[in-house]
Structures are given as structure tokens and as C-alpha cells.
């Protein structure tokens, strides 16, 4: 059985180089994925994963395990992403990508383009990526950490320095915006509104339900409404499918030159007693 993160961490803090390298290898793809989604630039993401892993190696003996290893790593990676963004402060921070995403959705939604399942899957994945990229960074990081990387809301709060309530508020807004852009591709027909005047904001309620924020009474009322409203049922299904796509977002392989660069830097660090 492979050792868990805490076991590897304890060994690494005692100077076990193999344990430290195992920790780096275990988390590098997730850190790289986070960097890609936050920086929206491959070269910047390469820098982020390299700087994050080296920072982890340099500070592993100071980490006391008050939080999970992954939370610690995302906190480090986030700081490097913010530095990258500040260095590019004269470039447009929020590119006009919504129009591009909507155009992509309209193009892919043509039934004639969806006959090949693998092609459709790649197109939906690309549309999801662009929808996430269209979010303002303050919302994007919350959605990526919670729904792509799988951190809990309290863990996201720890990484970002926000309250749990603020995390959840931003999360709901981000989820609904991404769903709005991706929903036309998900193959969930949305009937015409039959109970429009009586329909609650089911998408917000459903997102809040996933975070444990609504009472059992409100949940029962929502379920009763969904049982008689096909449109709201379809809308909730499209949100659920969107979040499932986020969860399944692949963690790309870190480029071999970046991995080698990290190993070389780690070797130099470990060989220099003054740096430890």
C-alpha cells in the first residue's frame, strides 16, 4: 500500500529525499492544471508549477500539517498565479471571451457536428474550458478549487483567505455563469416554461443544496416543484452535468523539461547544506 500524504510528509521532513520526490510527483499534475486554468497561459503555468514545487521542497520542514498537503500546495500556487497576474497588470485582465464562448456553443450545438461522440466530447470540453476562462479571476479561482480540484469550501476559504460564506457566494455565481454558457451542449432539452411565475430560482437553490446551505423544508419544497416542472428539472440536470464535467477535467501531464528542471533544482537544493 502506498504511503499517504501525511506519511510522506513526515518522512520528507526527516530528510527522506525519495519521500519528498514522491510528494512532488503525486501533486504536480494538479498544480499544473490549476496554473493553466488560472494563468490562461501555458508558459506561465509551467513557471507556476515549477516555483510551487520548489517552494514546497524548500519549506517542507516548516510545514506542520495544520492543513492538508494539497491545500498548502494550492495556497503556494495561488500566490505565484497572483504574482503573474500583477506583472501583466497593463494587459486586459478580463478579456472579452463571453462572445467567443457563446459563438462556440452555437457552432457546436449544430446537430450535424455532434454525430461523433469523441468529437462532441472534445468540443464540450473545450467550451467548458473557455467558459471557466471567461470568469473573473475572483470567481474562477473559487470554482476551480472547489469543483475542479475538489477542495471543500472550508479548504477553499483557507487557500484564498476568505470566509466560508464568501467562498460559497462566489461559487454559486461562478457555477451559474458557466452552466449558462455550456448548457446548450449538454443534450438536456429544456421545455418551455409552464410555471414561470411560480418557479423559484432552482439553480441557485440547487447549488446551495450541494453545499448544505438549505434546510430540509426548503429542500422538500424544491423537490416537490421539480416533480411537476420539467423546465426546472432540466435546468438542474444541466447544472449537475456541468459540475460533473468540471470534476472530470483532466490533469495534464507536466511537460518533461519542466519535470527535469524541478528535479535538477531539487538536487542542487539538497546538495547545499546552507540552503536547508
C-alpha positions as CSV (number, residue, x, y, z in Angstrom):
1,X,0.0,0.0,0.0
2,X,1.4,3.4,-1.0
3,X,2.0,5.8,1.9
4,X,-0.5,8.7,2.2
5,X,0.5,12.4,2.0
6,X,1.0,12.8,5.8
7,X,3.3,9.8,5.9
8,X,5.3,11.0,3.0
9,X,5.4,14.5,4.6
10,X,6.7,13.1,7.9
11,X,9.4,11.2,6.0
12,X,10.3,14.2,3.9
13,X,10.7,16.4,7.0
14,X,13.2,13.9,8.3
15,X,15.3,14.4,5.2
16,X,14.0,11.5,3.1
17,X,14.6,12.6,-0.5
18,X,12.6,9.8,-2.0
19,X,9.5,10.8,0.0
20,X,9.9,14.4,-1.0
21,X,10.1,13.5,-4.7
22,X,7.1,11.2,-4.3
23,X,5.1,14.1,-2.8
24,X,6.1,16.3,-5.7
25,X,5.3,13.7,-8.3
26,X,1.9,13.0,-6.7
27,X,0.7,16.6,-6.8
28,X,2.5,18.2,-9.8
29,X,-0.3,17.5,-12.4
30,X,-3.0,19.0,-10.2
31,X,-0.9,22.1,-9.6
32,X,-0.2,22.4,-13.3
33,X,-3.9,22.1,-14.1
34,X,-4.6,24.9,-11.5
35,X,-1.9,27.1,-13.1
36,X,-3.3,26.6,-16.6
37,X,-6.8,27.5,-15.6
38,X,-5.8,30.5,-13.5
39,X,-3.0,31.9,-15.7
40,X,-4.6,31.0,-19.0
41,X,-1.1,30.8,-20.4
42,X,1.0,27.6,-20.8
43,X,4.3,29.2,-20.2
44,X,3.1,31.0,-17.0
45,X,1.6,27.7,-15.8
46,X,4.9,26.0,-16.3
47,X,6.6,28.6,-14.2
48,X,3.9,28.3,-11.5
49,X,4.2,24.5,-11.2
50,X,8.0,24.7,-11.1
51,X,8.0,27.6,-8.5
52,X,5.3,25.9,-6.4
53,X,7.1,22.5,-6.2
54,X,10.4,24.1,-5.4
55,X,8.8,26.3,-2.7
56,X,7.3,23.2,-1.2
57,X,10.7,21.4,-1.2
58,X,12.4,24.4,0.5
59,X,9.7,24.8,3.2
60,X,8.7,21.2,3.8
61,X,10.4,21.1,7.2
62,X,8.5,24.2,8.3
63,X,5.1,22.7,7.4
64,X,3.4,21.4,10.5
65,X,0.5,19.7,8.9
66,X,-2.2,22.1,10.2
67,X,-3.8,21.8,6.8
68,X,-3.7,19.1,4.1
69,X,-0.7,18.9,1.7
70,X,-2.9,19.8,-1.2
71,X,-4.4,22.9,0.5
72,X,-0.8,24.0,1.3
73,X,0.3,23.5,-2.3
74,X,-2.7,25.3,-3.8
75,X,-2.0,28.2,-1.4
76,X,1.5,28.4,-2.7
77,X,0.4,28.1,-6.3
78,X,-2.2,30.7,-5.9
79,X,0.4,33.2,-4.7
80,X,2.5,32.6,-7.7
81,X,-0.5,33.0,-10.0
82,X,-1.4,36.3,-8.4
83,X,2.2,37.5,-9.0
84,X,2.0,36.5,-12.6
85,X,-1.3,38.5,-13.0
86,X,0.2,41.6,-11.3
87,X,3.2,41.5,-13.6
88,X,0.7,41.7,-16.5
89,X,-1.4,44.4,-15.0
90,X,-1.2,46.5,-18.1
91,X,-2.8,43.8,-20.2
92,X,-6.6,43.4,-20.2
93,X,-7.4,41.4,-17.1
94,X,-10.9,40.3,-18.2
95,X,-10.8,39.5,-21.9
96,X,-14.0,39.7,-23.9
97,X,-14.4,35.9,-24.0
98,X,-18.1,35.6,-23.4
99,X,-18.9,36.4,-27.0
100,X,-16.3,33.8,-28.2
101,X,-17.8,31.2,-25.8
102,X,-21.3,31.8,-27.0
103,X,-20.2,31.6,-30.6
104,X,-18.5,28.3,-29.9
105,X,-21.7,27.0,-28.2
106,X,-23.8,28.0,-31.2
107,X,-21.4,26.3,-33.6
108,X,-21.1,23.1,-31.7
109,X,-24.8,22.9,-30.9
110,X,-25.4,22.2,-34.6
111,X,-26.7,18.6,-34.5
112,X,-24.7,17.9,-37.6
113,X,-21.5,18.4,-35.7
114,X,-22.4,16.1,-32.8
115,X,-22.6,12.8,-34.6
116,X,-19.1,11.6,-33.4
117,X,-19.2,11.1,-29.7
118,X,-15.5,11.6,-29.2
119,X,-15.5,14.8,-31.3
120,X,-18.5,16.1,-29.3
121,X,-16.8,15.3,-26.1
122,X,-13.7,17.3,-27.1
123,X,-15.8,20.2,-28.2
124,X,-17.8,20.3,-25.0
125,X,-14.5,20.1,-23.0
126,X,-13.1,23.0,-25.0
127,X,-16.3,25.0,-24.5
128,X,-16.1,24.3,-20.7
129,X,-12.5,25.5,-20.6
130,X,-13.4,28.7,-22.3
131,X,-16.4,29.2,-20.1
132,X,-14.2,28.8,-17.0
133,X,-11.6,31.2,-18.5
134,X,-14.3,33.8,-19.1
135,X,-14.9,34.1,-15.3
136,X,-13.4,37.0,-13.4
137,X,-10.4,35.6,-11.5
138,X,-12.0,36.2,-8.2
139,X,-14.8,33.7,-9.2
140,X,-12.7,31.5,-11.4
141,X,-10.3,30.5,-8.6
142,X,-13.2,29.5,-6.3
143,X,-14.9,27.3,-9.0
144,X,-11.6,25.7,-10.0
145,X,-10.5,24.9,-6.4
146,X,-14.0,23.6,-5.4
147,X,-15.4,21.9,-8.5
148,X,-12.3,21.0,-10.5
149,X,-9.7,20.4,-7.8
150,X,-12.2,19.0,-5.3
151,X,-11.4,21.0,-2.2
152,X,-14.1,21.5,0.4
153,X,-15.5,25.0,0.9
154,X,-13.5,25.4,4.2
155,X,-10.3,24.4,2.4
156,X,-11.0,26.9,-0.4
157,X,-11.5,29.5,2.3
158,X,-8.2,28.6,3.8
159,X,-6.4,28.8,0.4
160,X,-8.0,32.2,-0.5
161,X,-8.2,33.8,2.9
162,X,-12.0,34.3,2.5
163,X,-14.8,33.3,4.8
164,X,-16.6,30.1,4.0
165,X,-19.7,32.2,3.4
166,X,-17.9,34.4,0.8
167,X,-16.5,31.3,-0.9
168,X,-20.0,29.8,-1.3
169,X,-21.4,33.1,-2.5
170,X,-18.8,33.4,-5.2
171,X,-19.1,29.7,-6.0
172,X,-22.8,29.9,-6.7
173,X,-22.4,32.8,-9.1
174,X,-19.5,31.1,-10.9
175,X,-21.4,27.9,-11.3
176,X,-24.4,29.5,-12.8
177,X,-22.4,31.6,-15.3
178,X,-20.5,28.5,-16.5
179,X,-23.7,26.5,-16.7
180,X,-25.4,29.2,-18.8
181,X,-22.6,29.0,-21.4
182,X,-22.2,25.2,-21.5
183,X,-25.8,24.1,-21.1
184,X,-26.7,24.2,-24.8
185,X,-24.2,21.5,-25.5
186,X,-25.2,19.1,-22.8
187,X,-28.1,17.4,-24.5
188,X,-30.6,18.2,-21.8
189,X,-33.7,19.5,-23.5
190,X,-35.3,22.4,-21.7
191,X,-39.1,22.6,-22.1
192,X,-40.9,25.8,-22.4
193,X,-41.8,27.4,-19.1
194,X,-45.1,26.2,-17.7
195,X,-44.9,27.5,-14.2
196,X,-42.7,30.5,-14.9
197,X,-44.5,32.8,-12.4
198,X,-44.3,30.1,-9.7
199,X,-40.7,28.9,-10.4
200,X,-38.2,29.6,-7.6
201,X,-34.5,30.2,-8.5
202,X,-33.9,26.5,-8.7
203,X,-30.3,26.8,-10.0
204,X,-29.2,28.9,-7.0
205,X,-31.2,26.6,-4.7
206,X,-29.6,23.5,-6.2
207,X,-26.1,24.9,-5.9
208,X,-26.8,25.9,-2.3
209,X,-28.2,22.4,-1.7
210,X,-24.9,20.9,-2.9
211,X,-23.1,23.0,-0.3
212,X,-25.5,22.1,2.5
213,X,-27.0,25.6,2.8
214,X,-30.7,25.0,2.6
215,X,-33.0,23.5,5.2
216,X,-34.8,20.2,4.8
217,X,-38.1,22.1,4.5
218,X,-36.8,24.2,1.6
219,X,-35.3,21.1,0.0
220,X,-38.6,19.3,0.2
221,X,-40.3,22.3,-1.4
222,X,-37.8,22.3,-4.2
223,X,-38.2,18.6,-4.8
224,X,-42.0,19.0,-5.0
225,X,-41.6,21.8,-7.5
226,X,-39.2,19.8,-9.7
227,X,-41.6,16.9,-9.7
228,X,-44.1,19.0,-11.6
229,X,-41.9,21.4,-13.6
230,X,-40.0,19.8,-16.5
231,X,-38.1,23.1,-17.3
232,X,-36.7,23.4,-13.8
233,X,-35.8,19.7,-13.7
234,X,-33.9,20.2,-17.0
235,X,-32.1,23.3,-15.7
236,X,-30.9,21.4,-12.5
237,X,-29.8,18.5,-14.6
238,X,-27.7,20.8,-16.9
239,X,-26.0,22.3,-13.8
240,X,-25.3,18.9,-12.4
241,X,-23.8,17.8,-15.7
242,X,-21.7,20.9,-15.9
243,X,-20.3,20.2,-12.4
244,X,-19.6,16.6,-13.4
245,X,-17.6,17.9,-16.4
246,X,-15.7,20.2,-14.1
247,X,-14.9,17.2,-11.8
248,X,-13.7,15.2,-14.7
249,X,-11.5,17.9,-16.1
250,X,-8.2,16.1,-17.0
251,X,-5.0,16.8,-15.2
252,X,-2.5,17.2,-18.0
253,X,1.0,15.8,-17.8
254,X,3.6,18.3,-16.7
255,X,6.0,18.8,-19.7
256,X,9.1,16.7,-19.4
257,X,11.5,19.7,-19.5
258,X,9.7,21.2,-16.5
259,X,9.9,18.0,-14.5
260,X,13.6,17.8,-15.3
261,X,14.1,21.4,-14.3
262,X,12.4,20.7,-10.9
263,X,14.5,17.6,-10.3
264,X,17.7,19.5,-11.2
265,X,16.8,22.4,-8.9
266,X,15.8,19.9,-6.1
267,X,19.1,18.1,-6.5
268,X,21.1,21.4,-6.2
269,X,19.0,22.4,-3.2
270,X,19.5,19.1,-1.3
271,X,23.2,19.2,-2.1
272,X,23.7,22.6,-0.5
273,X,23.6,22.3,3.3
274,X,23.4,26.1,3.7
275,X,20.0,26.2,1.9
276,X,18.4,23.8,4.3
